[in-house]
Amino acid sequence: MPGRLFIRKSLIFFALSLLGLLLSVGFTDFWIGSSTSHSHTAEIKQVTHHEVALVLGCSEYLRNGRLNLYFLHRVNAASELYHAGKCHYLIVSGDNSREDYNEPEAMRRALVNRGVPDSRIYSDFAGFRTLDSVIRAKEIFSQDALIVVSQQFHNERAIFIANQRGIKLVGFNAHDVTSSAGIKTAVREKLARFKTTLDLFVTNKEPKFLGTPVAIPR
């Protein structure tokens, strides 16, 4: 009898904990989306001009060897932004934690192939997370007002981080991905948003690396 009571209490505790977690995830998802809803657009004409745009990285290819559509749409959007005269320089920020994996270099190569001058592209090789990319744009590249380029869900999280750190971001939304991969990403994004609030308001997370400032001409 005592054993059954313990199991019952444990199940109730687990159920309540799970419910609390789901409610917290749902709340942070709504909070980040609603608080940034007026700070991003998919219409190039509505983007205000800034000297610099921050392009958030991802892998160029999927594990099965296919081109990553998130990557393709982001570099297309960044190229469109530059050629429309909405920015003069691009910071390509991503992961380069291994010698054989270099997100910024892949983005640079793709942008040059789309007619963006190499001299107008700056690489941030320590953009391991969105938080790192956003904060390093200010701390390393001295930009406290700029455009961020990624899919809408990603831009919303980046803008939310920026709002908490005194950085003014406006988002230019690249085309999203609507396949099964897009559904998986949407689920991961909800968890990432919950973790972002913990990073910002509980652990006060900072970028993994800072380093020597890089001057971008004005």
N, C-alpha and C positions, 0 to 999 in steps of 0.2 A: 504493500500500500504506500509507504513512504517513497519507494522508488517511482511508482506511477505519478505521485504528486510532483516529484522533482522533474520528471520528464515533461509533465504537463506545463509546469511553470517555465521550463526551459523553452518549450515550443512557443509559449505565449510571448516570452521575452524576445525570441528570435523573430517572431512575426511582427511584433511592435518595432523592433530595430529595423527590420526590412522596410516596413511601412514608412518609418521616419526617414530612412535613406532615400526611398523613392520620392517622398514629398520634397525633400531637400534638393534632389536632383531636378525635379520638376520646377521648383521655385527658382533655382539659379538659372535654369534654361530660360524661363519666362523673363526674369530680371535682366539678364544680359541682352536678350532680344529686344525687349521693350525699351530699355534705356538707351539703346543705340540706333533705334529705328530711323531716326532722321539724319543719321551721320554717314550714310552710304547710298550708293546708287549704281544702277547698271547702265545708265544713260550718260554717254561721254559728254554731252552738252551741259549736263548738270554738275559736272566735276569742276570745282574751283581750282584755279591755277596755283601750284606750289612749285618751289624750286626742285624739290626732291620727292620721289615716290619710293616706297619700300615694298619690294616684291617678296612675299613669303614663300619659302621653299618647300618642295616635296620631291620624292624620287622621280626621275625621268621615266623609268621603266618599272613595270610591275614584276612580281616574282616569276610570272609565266613568260616574261620577255616582251610583253606587249607594252606599247607606249601608254604611259599614265595620262589619262584625259585631264586630270586635275592640273598636272604640269603643263600640258598643251594649252589649256584654256588660260592659265595664268600668264604664260609668256606671250600669248596672243593679246591679252588684255593690256599687259604692260607695254607692248609694242604699240598698240593702238593709242594708248595714253601719251606716249612720247611723241609719236608722229602727229598727234592732234595738237601738240604744243602745250599740253597741260602740265608738263614738268620738263626740266632741263637735264636732270640726272636721275639715275635709278640705283638704288641699293638692292642687290640681290642677296638675301639673307637665308642661310640654311645650314644644314649639317655637313661637316667635313671631319667627323670624328675618326674616320678610317682613311687610310691612304687610297683605297680603291673605291671610295664613296665620296662624291663631291657635288652637292646640290647647287651651290653658288656657281661653280664652273660650268655645270650643265645649263643653268639658266643664262649665264653670260653668252655661251656659245649659241644658244637658241635665239637670243635677242640680237646678236650680231648678224646672224643669218636672216633676220627680219629687218635689217637695215638700221639698227640702232648702233651708233658709233661706239666702239670699244672704250674710247676715252670718256664716255658719258656714263659708264657703268662702274659701280664700286661694289666690291665683294665683301660680305660679312660671313666669314667662315665659322663663326661660333654662334650661329642662330639655331641652337639645338632645340629650342622650344619657342612658341610664339612670344612668351614673356621675355625671353632673351633677345629676340629680334627687335621687339618694340623698345625695350629699355636701352639696348645698345645703340639704336638709332639716335637716341638723345645723348647718351654718355660717351659714345665713341665717335659718332659722326656729327654731333652738335646740332641735331635737328629736333626742334620741339614743336614743329608744325609741318606735317607732310601728308601725302596720300599713301594709303595702304592698298595693295593689290592682292586679292585672293578671291575665293568663292565667298558668297554672302555670309554663310555661317561662320567662316573663319575670320572674316573682316569684323563681324560683330564682336567676337571675343577679343580680337586685337584692339579694337576701339575701346572696349570696356577696360582692358588693362591700361591703356593709355590715359583714359579719364582719371584713373586712380593715381597715376604717376605724373600728372601735370603735363601731359603731352597731348597736343591737338592733332587728332587723326581724322581724315575723311576717307571713306572707303570707295574704291571703284571695284564693283563686283564682276568677276569673271564668270563665264558660263558654268553652271553646275553640272554634276554628273547624275544621271537619273537611273542608272543600271542597279543591279544588286549590290555592286560595290558602293554606290551612293547611299543605299540604305544602311549598310554596315558603317559607313563613315558618319551618318547622321546619329546612329546610336552611340558611337565613340565620342562624338562631339558633345552630347549631353553629359557624359561622364567627365570630359575634359573641362566643361564649364564649371562643374561642381568643384573639380580640383583647382581650377583657377581661383575661385573664391577663397579656398583654403590657403592657396599660395599668397594671395594678396592680403587677407584679413586675419589669418591665423599664424602662418609661419613666416610671413613677410619675406617671401622668396626673392632672391636676387639672381642675376645672370650667373651662369657657371663661370664665365670668364669675362673680364673687361679688357684692359690693355691700353695700348698707346692710342691716343686720339688720332683720327683721320680727318684732314681738312677737305671739305668739298667747296669748290669755288662758288662765289656768289656773283 
